[in-house]
Amino acid sequence: MTGWVGLCYLYERQPQNIMRRLFFIAIVVLVFGIALTLSAQYQDRFKITWIEPGSGALLPEFDAFDSVEGTLGVLNASGPVNTEGHPFFTPLGTNGRACVNCHQPTYAMSVSTAGLLERWRTTDGKDPVFAAFDGSNCPGLPQEKESSHSLLLKRGLFRIPLPWPPKNADGSAKPVEFTIEVVRDPTGCNTSREFGLKSAEPTISVYRRPRPAANLKYVTSGGQPIVLKTGTLADVDPETGKPVSMNLMTDAREPSLKTQAVSAIMGHEQARVAPSDPQIQKIVEYESQVYVAQQAHIFGGPLAVAGGPPGLGVAALRDHRAGVLGDNDYDPVFGSFSSWKGNDYYRSSVARGADIFMFRQFWLRDAAHINSIGLGNPLKRTCATCHNAQMTGQDLSAGWVDVGTTNYPTWTEPATWADSSELPVFKITCARDADPHPYLGRVIYTTDPGRALISGRCVDVGSIVMQQLRGLAARAPYFANGSAKTLREVVDFYDRRFDMKLTDEEKEDLINFLGVL
Amino acid sequence: MRFGLFILGALVALGQQRSFVSCPIVRDTKTVPCFLAEYEGELYYLGIQQDITSAFHPPQLKHEVLVEGRIASDPGAPRVCGGIPLQPVSISVLKEVNLSCNTLLPAEPGIDAPAAPRGPGPSSLHRTEAANPRKTLTGRQEFTVLYAFNDDYLEFAANAVVTEAAAYAKQIGASNVKVSGYRATTLLSNGDRLVEKAGLAEKRAQNIATLLRGLGVSSTVVESKNEPEPGDGQTDPSRRRVTIVVAP
């Protein structure tokens, strides 16, 4: 429907001429009829294909999942995957969950609120994805109530319990630069005697979206010995000793796919026994060969076609080299969209959106780990300055940035924390001898301290690792805190945050561009 | 008369050092923004927006900046972006937030930024691998890592120095790698002195030693001088440092 709005808006810009208008209306009616028919076909074909753990399904090399936006492509580059007994698809813990519960191919290897709501209704809330441990707002709540799972059902958020203070690999406490207080606790978990900050094992609960377990060669590439943004050593892969990208997860707390898998099985799956090396190996092998991308769009048609934009579709992701900087005008982040310029209404809009992403300048200001690393504040640049890695639009360097989604006053929640935020609010007070947050100072209100919960550093409060921008149409809502229900809300946030002054047409173009990635 | 005063002023200003703390001013242009700062009623040009690899790291709104620079020796040199250029210039962003530092001037006809290697949008420069231009090092070598005032953040260029020192130490199988940290004083043009915080020398040295160990250099000896280096108002940025001495 976004394309429909764009179509009408485009025509408003044409010269007024009755004959041309009549002709245009006829064309619009025809196109709209075709679109409705296609849409109905998509709706008929659209089945929620929720893979249950242990179902033993055989996944084909290429699969397509339809939605009202079009078709998501899922490519198993190593060939068909037999899920029978496969550790990614088999519960390894005590709560019946497997990796696939939160990383469903249908939803671009993440999970959408639409899918979760459907699952709640289908299973009456009994699906293991709603496990009390982290699939509810807090384990102590009555689990049969839908309201106890509101953050998951409304925003797609799982509870992430993190120890406070953070710990080193050897279990010792890390030094921290700030104190943390819970000033608002709508879930009850952070003030809980059993699960909270003052429990026997002090814990901070934050609520975050699961990231797509796909296209991971891009996410894990680019490790450098010294992190550009901090001037400190990068984490290393405990197995190889080599520096890692630090782009895994919302807070980069796990260095490798292997450690992430072990952590997820011991945590999200509540395993009592650590998974075996062969199991972890198999999980990593599966994750490393699966690619997701929008493959067709209801208005844009097939996306990965000869002569079209070279970066679209799953095969392009499979074939492209990882770790390439795309913040340039000769080999841009998602390839060139010039072949779509003047092609048709929708594709032209997408091409304009690509140009906005790459070339539309605005003032980037007050973004910690962007402006604060020597680039200056403000910085006159474009979306691609930060979303610079080819094919995914992540940051090629360790990508945590405080773009303002979680910290007051730019956060995505209601204007003041005293209002009805669904998320907890923490007050961070930085020590006198620590470097303060570069733009918020020494007292910060936040719904998620992000990287700071791992590093213990004040400058990191609210910094969130950038996400890849592929398969977006299949996995709403957006941002790590699930606050943007639609791509329009994502674009609106950036427009507001950086005063981009986007016109309605530019917003529509950006949305259409993001929708085909 | 006015011309005579101008000549007199220019002679006085010739080669003069300016060290001051003020709010930065950002001036938009048709291309990249210019960064300026005002001191005693005069506007100084600091530099333009560039890339992370640039030697000039611009100041930041919401923060005061310590400017330490030399007025261009050519008295007839034109202003840049409306300010007297300082070259070389050292920029230190002061850590505490100052919301009053918030001046962003719009672009004006006739005020252009100097040519920039990279414009405000994506880069047009094809990256090419450097053909190993480094000179061959032998024997005892000293590497110097410089810092902004009161800061232990390792900027991009300093990152390269540490990497080079580590590579050299490993190449020669260094038996002795000595890391020495310092903190320093800045003598401002108004006669005030700014002293870097206590403990910073040790923190800088320990950070560099940690990096060297992480880069595979095992034999490091760390020392630090907590007594602040004196300031002369001329060469103060060069004393905010860590030295890495690599000996065979």
Chai-1 contact restraints between the chains, C-beta under 6 A:
chainA,res_idxA,chainB,res_idxB,connection_type,confidence,min_distance_angstrom,max_distance_angstrom,comment,restraint_id
A,P225,B,L215,contact,1.0,0.0,6.0,A-B,restraint_1
A,I226,B,N159,contact,1.0,0.0,6.0,A-B,restraint_2
A,G231,B,Y153,contact,1.0,0.0,6.0,A-B,restraint_3
A,G231,B,L154,contact,1.0,0.0,6.0,A-B,restraint_4
A,L233,B,L211,contact,1.0,0.0,6.0,A-B,restraint_5
A,L233,B,G214,contact,1.0,0.0,6.0,A-B,restraint_6
A,D327,B,P122,contact,1.0,0.0,6.0,A-B,restraint_7
A,N328,B,P122,contact,1.0,0.0,6.0,A-B,restraint_8
A,N328,B,S123,contact,1.0,0.0,6.0,A-B,restraint_9
A,D329,B,P122,contact,1.0,0.0,6.0,A-B,restraint_10
A,D329,B,S124,contact,1.0,0.0,6.0,A-B,restraint_11
A,M358,B,P122,contact,1.0,0.0,6.0,A-B,restraint_12
A,F359,B,G121,contact,1.0,0.0,6.0,A-B,restraint_13
A,Q361,B,P120,contact,1.0,0.0,6.0,A-B,restraint_14
A,Q361,B,G121,contact,1.0,0.0,6.0,A-B,restraint_15
A,G374,B,I52,contact,1.0,0.0,6.0,A-B,restraint_16
A,G374,B,H57,contact,1.0,0.0,6.0,A-B,restraint_17
A,G374,B,E155,contact,1.0,0.0,6.0,A-B,restraint_18
A,G376,B,Q49,contact,1.0,0.0,6.0,A-B,restraint_19
A,G376,B,P58,contact,1.0,0.0,6.0,A-B,restraint_20
A,N377,B,Q60,contact,1.0,0.0,6.0,A-B,restraint_21
A,N377,B,L61,contact,1.0,0.0,6.0,A-B,restraint_22
A,K380,B,P33,contact,1.0,0.0,6.0,A-B,restraint_23
A,K380,B,P120,contact,1.0,0.0,6.0,A-B,restraint_24
A,R381,B,P120,contact,1.0,0.0,6.0,A-B,restraint_25
A,T382,B,G121,contact,1.0,0.0,6.0,A-B,restraint_26
A,A384,B,P122,contact,1.0,0.0,6.0,A-B,restraint_27
A,D435,B,K95,contact,1.0,0.0,6.0,A-B,restraint_28
A,Y439,B,K62,contact,1.0,0.0,6.0,A-B,restraint_29
A,G441,B,V97,contact,1.0,0.0,6.0,A-B,restraint_30
